[in-house]
Amino acid sequence: MTIQPFFDLSSGEVRFYVEIDGESVGASITKQTLHYRYSRAAQGDDPLATYTAHAGEIEAAVRRRVSKGSLKPVMLREVDLSPPA
């Protein structure tokens, strides 16, 4: 069973799962982080739509965090999505 990404209003987070080495790893990203990273100029942006538009980059950030030993579930921060220096 695949669980689709969803926006949890009470926490203000998009919650989703990323398949890593045969395991579904739970992850989340706040509406504020999505807005700041991807749509600063937008007003009333939809966090789920923003997540969907950038899912590949966001899921890659989860994979990087897990490969570095992050505890699960993974809570992404803005720094996780910043381009490498």
N, C-alpha and C positions, 0 to 999 in steps of 0.2 A: 504494500500500500504506500503510495506516494502522498506526502503531506505537502500541500501547496503553501507558498509563503502567504502570510496574512499580517494585517496591521492590528496590533493589540492596543486599543484605545486607552485602557487603564494604565498601561506602562509607557505608552507613547513610542513603542518599538515595532519595527517590522521583524517578525520571527520567521525563520526559515531553516531548512536542513541542507547540508552539503554532504554528498557521498565522498568519503575518503577511505580508501583501502577496504571497501565493502561495508563500511560502517556509516550510518546516517548520523552526522554530527549536528547537534542543535546549535543555532547561532542567532544573534539578534543585532540590530543596529537602530539607534534612536532616530526619530524624525528629525531632530535638530542636527545630528551628524549628517544625515542624508541631505538636508537642506543646505547646510554650510558647504559641504563638499561639491554638490552637483547643481544646485539651483538657487544660489544666493540672490539673484535678481528677481526670482519668481515670488509672487504673492499667492498664498493659499495652495501651494503645491501639494500633490497627493503623494504621500510617502511610499505607498505600494507601487504606484506607477514609476516613481523615481528609482526604487529598488529594481523593478523589472527592467528598466532601461539600462541599468548598469550591473545587472546580476553577475555577469562574467567576472568583472573586476572585483566585485564584493566577495564572491565565492572564492576567488583566488587569494584574497586577503585572509579569509578563514583558513584556507589550506596552509598559507605561510605561518599563521599563528600556531596551528596545530603542529606543524613540522618543527617549530621551535619550542614545543613542550607546553603550550597553553592548556590550561584546564578547560574542561568542557562543562557546560555549553560556553561557546565563545561569544563574548560581547565586544563587537568591533567599536573602535574609537576612531576619531578623525585621523590620527597619526598612522593607523593601519592602512588608510586609503591614500595617503600622500604619495606622490611619485617618488621613487628612490632618488636619493641625492647622489 
